């Protein structure tokens, strides 16, 4: 919002904000991404509905804190052995 007019910037007001918190958009490769108002990329999904649902889940977990059983590392990303 600008202080002088009290209105949002025209480019921001054209965006469909979901839950007044994030937006989703389709990439040229057919994937869906979500982004917060500050531009932070959040979730990538195959469909728009999955992206919205996943982003809501992610933001709720980040806001309320993740339960211990849902925050374990599944893979450490280290390749063992000789390549």
C-alpha positions as CSV (number, residue, x, y, z in Angstrom):
1,X,0.0,0.0,0.0
2,X,1.1,3.5,-0.6
3,X,0.8,6.0,2.2
4,X,-0.5,8.7,-0.1
5,X,-3.5,6.8,-1.6
6,X,-4.0,3.9,0.9
7,X,-4.3,1.6,-2.1
8,X,-2.1,-1.4,-3.1
9,X,0.2,-1.2,-6.0
10,X,-1.7,-2.1,-9.2
11,X,0.4,-5.1,-10.0
12,X,-0.1,-6.5,-6.5
13,X,-3.8,-5.9,-6.5
14,X,-4.1,-7.9,-9.8
15,X,-2.7,-11.1,-8.1
16,X,-5.2,-13.6,-6.7
17,X,-3.9,-14.0,-3.1
18,X,-5.0,-17.2,-1.5
19,X,-5.9,-16.8,2.2
20,X,-4.5,-13.3,1.8
21,X,-1.1,-14.9,2.3
22,X,0.3,-16.6,-0.9
23,X,-0.3,-17.0,-4.6
24,X,0.1,-19.9,-7.0
25,X,1.3,-19.8,-10.6
26,X,2.0,-22.3,-13.4
27,X,5.4,-22.6,-14.8
28,X,6.3,-23.1,-18.5
29,X,6.9,-26.8,-17.7
30,X,3.4,-27.3,-16.4
31,X,4.3,-27.4,-12.7
32,X,2.6,-25.2,-10.0
33,X,4.6,-23.1,-7.6
34,X,3.4,-21.1,-4.6
35,X,5.1,-17.9,-3.3
36,X,4.5,-15.7,-0.3
37,X,3.8,-12.0,-0.5
38,X,7.5,-11.3,0.2
39,X,8.5,-13.4,-2.8
40,X,9.6,-16.5,-0.9
41,X,9.1,-19.7,-2.9
42,X,7.2,-22.2,-0.9
43,X,5.9,-25.4,-2.6
44,X,6.0,-27.1,-6.0
45,X,3.3,-29.5,-7.1
46,X,1.8,-31.2,-10.2
47,X,-1.6,-29.5,-10.0
48,X,-3.0,-26.2,-8.7
49,X,-5.1,-27.9,-6.0
50,X,-2.2,-29.9,-4.7
51,X,-0.1,-26.7,-4.6
52,X,-2.7,-24.8,-2.6
53,X,-3.3,-27.7,-0.2
54,X,0.4,-28.4,0.2
55,X,1.2,-24.7,0.8
56,X,-1.6,-24.4,3.5
57,X,-0.2,-27.5,5.2
58,X,3.4,-26.2,5.0
59,X,2.5,-22.7,6.4
60,X,0.4,-24.2,9.2
61,X,3.3,-26.4,10.2
62,X,5.7,-23.5,10.1
63,X,3.4,-21.3,12.1
64,X,2.4,-23.9,14.8
65,X,5.7,-25.8,14.9
66,X,6.3,-29.2,13.4
67,X,5.6,-32.2,15.6
68,X,8.8,-34.2,16.3
69,X,7.5,-37.3,14.4
70,X,7.0,-35.2,11.3
71,X,10.4,-33.4,11.3
72,X,12.9,-36.2,11.0
73,X,15.5,-36.4,8.2
74,X,14.6,-39.1,5.7
75,X,17.8,-38.9,3.7
76,X,21.1,-37.2,4.5
77,X,21.9,-36.7,0.8
78,X,25.3,-38.4,1.0
79,X,26.3,-40.9,-1.6
80,X,28.3,-43.8,-0.1
81,X,30.8,-45.9,-1.9
82,X,32.9,-45.2,-4.9
83,X,31.5,-43.6,-8.1
